[in-house]
C-alpha cells in the first residue's frame, strides 16, 4: 500500500530530465551532421543520373548540370572530374568538396568525394 503522505525522492524525475537532455542534444547534433550526408547522397544520386545518360550529353553539358545541382545543394562549387574511356567503355564522374560543421563543443570539416561510374 502506498502512503500518500510519504515524500518522494525525485530521482526518477532527474533521471528523466537527463535522458531528455541527452536525447535533445543527440537530435540537434544529428540534424546538422546528417544534413552533410544528405547533401552528399543527393549530389551522388544526381551524378549517377548524369552518368547513366552520358551517351546523350557532352562532358561540358554534364559538368554544367552538376555544377548547378551542387550550387543549389551545397552553395559551393566542387572540383569535378569527368573521364570517359577504358575497356569496356565507361564514364566516371568524381567530385571533391569539404563541408565544415560548427556546433557547440564540436567543429569538424568533412572531406567528401562522391563518385559515379556507368558503362557507355
C-alpha positions as CSV (number, residue, x, y, z in Angstrom):
1,X,0.0,0.0,0.0
2,X,1.3,3.4,-1.0
3,X,1.3,6.1,1.7
4,X,0.0,9.3,0.0
5,X,1.8,11.5,2.6
6,X,5.2,9.9,2.0
7,X,7.9,12.1,0.4
8,X,9.2,11.2,-3.0
9,X,12.8,11.2,-3.7
10,X,12.6,12.7,-7.2
11,X,15.4,10.6,-8.6
12,X,13.3,9.3,-11.4
13,X,12.4,12.9,-12.4
14,X,16.0,13.9,-12.5
15,X,16.9,10.7,-14.5
16,X,14.2,11.5,-16.9
17,X,15.4,15.1,-17.4
18,X,19.0,13.9,-18.0
19,X,17.7,11.4,-20.6
20,X,15.6,14.1,-22.3
21,X,18.6,16.5,-22.4
22,X,20.8,13.8,-24.0
23,X,18.1,12.9,-26.5
24,X,17.7,16.5,-27.4
25,X,21.4,17.0,-27.8
26,X,21.7,13.9,-30.0
27,X,18.9,15.1,-32.2
28,X,20.3,18.6,-32.5
29,X,23.8,17.3,-33.5
30,X,22.3,14.6,-35.7
31,X,20.2,17.0,-37.7
32,X,23.3,19.2,-38.5
33,X,25.7,16.3,-39.2
34,X,23.0,14.3,-41.0
35,X,22.4,17.2,-43.4
36,X,26.0,16.9,-44.6
37,X,25.4,13.3,-45.6
38,X,22.0,14.0,-47.1
39,X,23.5,16.6,-49.4
40,X,26.3,14.2,-50.2
41,X,23.9,11.4,-51.2
42,X,21.7,13.8,-53.2
43,X,24.7,15.0,-55.2
44,X,25.9,11.4,-55.7
45,X,22.5,10.5,-56.9
46,X,22.5,13.3,-59.5
47,X,26.0,12.3,-60.6
48,X,24.6,8.7,-61.1
49,X,21.7,10.1,-63.2
50,X,24.1,12.1,-65.4
51,X,26.4,9.1,-65.8
52,X,23.5,6.9,-66.9
53,X,22.6,9.3,-69.7
54,X,26.2,10.3,-70.6
55,X,26.0,8.8,-74.0
56,X,23.4,11.5,-74.9
57,X,25.3,14.5,-73.5
58,X,28.7,16.1,-73.8
59,X,31.1,16.3,-70.8
60,X,30.5,20.1,-70.8
61,X,26.7,19.7,-70.5
62,X,27.1,17.2,-67.7
63,X,29.5,19.5,-65.9
64,X,27.1,22.4,-66.2
65,X,24.2,20.4,-64.8
66,X,26.2,19.0,-61.9
67,X,27.6,22.5,-61.0
68,X,24.1,23.8,-61.0
69,X,22.9,21.0,-58.7
70,X,25.9,21.4,-56.4
71,X,25.3,25.2,-56.2
72,X,21.7,24.7,-55.1
73,X,22.6,21.9,-52.7
74,X,26.0,23.0,-51.3
75,X,26.2,26.7,-52.1
76,X,29.7,26.0,-53.4
77,X,31.5,24.7,-56.5
78,X,33.1,21.3,-56.0
79,X,36.0,20.1,-58.0
80,X,34.6,17.8,-60.8
81,X,36.4,15.3,-62.9
82,X,34.7,13.5,-65.8
83,X,36.5,10.7,-67.6
84,X,35.4,8.6,-70.5
85,X,37.2,5.5,-71.8
86,X,38.6,2.2,-70.8
87,X,37.6,-1.4,-71.9
88,X,34.7,-1.8,-71.8
89,X,33.9,1.9,-72.4
90,X,32.8,3.7,-69.2
91,X,32.2,7.1,-67.8
92,X,33.5,8.1,-64.3
93,X,32.3,11.2,-62.6
94,X,34.1,12.3,-59.4
95,X,33.7,15.3,-57.2
96,X,35.7,16.7,-54.2
97,X,34.5,19.2,-51.7
98,X,34.6,19.9,-48.0
99,X,31.9,21.0,-45.5
100,X,32.5,22.4,-42.1
101,X,30.0,21.9,-39.3
102,X,30.3,24.2,-36.3
103,X,28.2,23.3,-33.3
104,X,28.7,23.9,-29.6
105,X,31.7,21.9,-28.4
106,X,32.1,20.4,-31.9
107,X,33.8,21.7,-35.1
108,X,34.6,19.2,-37.8
109,X,35.5,19.6,-41.5
110,X,34.1,16.7,-43.6
111,X,36.0,15.8,-46.7
112,X,33.6,14.3,-49.2
113,X,34.3,12.5,-52.5
114,X,31.1,11.3,-54.3
115,X,31.7,9.1,-57.3
116,X,29.5,7.6,-60.0
117,X,30.5,5.1,-62.7
118,X,28.5,3.7,-65.5
119,X,29.1,1.8,-68.8
120,X,28.7,3.7,-72.0
